[in-house]
Amino acid sequence: MDRILYDARVDRSKDFYFNLNEATHGTKVVLHLHNSVELKFIMNGDYSVTVSGKQKMCGAGDVVFVNSRCPHSYESVGSSTNYVLIIDQETFRAVCPKGKVFPLFTNLRENFKYVSRILDETFPKWDEMSLSQKRGFVFRILGSLLQYSELVDEEREEEDVAVKIIE
């Protein structure tokens, strides 16, 4: 069994986490989990993505949804760029009803241009934005995803003892 790290940093934050990552071939994010919800928007390049034991090659235009407490890891295949947005469960549930989530992997196709424009316009201003402005951005992104993809029923595997202890 692979070792799973708990990323407490993102769960302690009273703010949202939004970052632009530029990776070279073989750059890895180790298997980890957190209570927050994570969205990865792949702008270019390819990633080998594993979420809850499901592995997939993802590329430009793909959005990876990681629900709270789901182990996940990433590895860049070649040079790649992606945005990561981490949202607390309370904010996520304000938009998505209980028991519903986004699919693990979604390709937005031509609609990705709209979402990527929002990401590209917001990122340079992120550090100067107020919490209310950041919340508006998060709702705008989640609303765009709701517009361009269907929600699915949330699948919950039996949680292991380590996750229960963390909680």
Stockholm file with secondary structure:
# STOCKHOLM 1.0

chainA/1-167         MDRILYDARVDRSKDFYFNLNEATHGTKVVLHLHNSVELKFIMNGDYSVTVSGKQKMCGAGDVVFVNSRCPHSYESVGSSTNYVLIIDQETFRAVCPKGKVFPLFTNLRENFKYVSRILDETFPKWDEMSLSQKRGFVFRILGSLLQYSELVDEEREEEDVAVKIIE
#=GR chainA/1-167 SS CCCCEECHHHHHCSSCEEEEEEECTTCEEEEEECSSEEEEEEEEEEEEEEETTEEEEEETTEEEEECTTCCEEEEEEEEEEEEEEEECHHHHHHHSCTTEECCSEEECGGGHHHHHHHHHHHGGGGGGCCHHHHHHHHHHHHHHHHHHSCCEECCCCCCCHHHHHHC
#=GC SS_cons         CCCCEECHHHHHCSSCEEEEEEECTTCEEEEEECSSEEEEEEEEEEEEEEETTEEEEEETTEEEEECTTCCEEEEEEEEEEEEEEEECHHHHHHHSCTTEECCSEEECGGGHHHHHHHHHHHGGGGGGCCHHHHHHHHHHHHHHHHHHSCCEECCCCCCCHHHHHHC
//
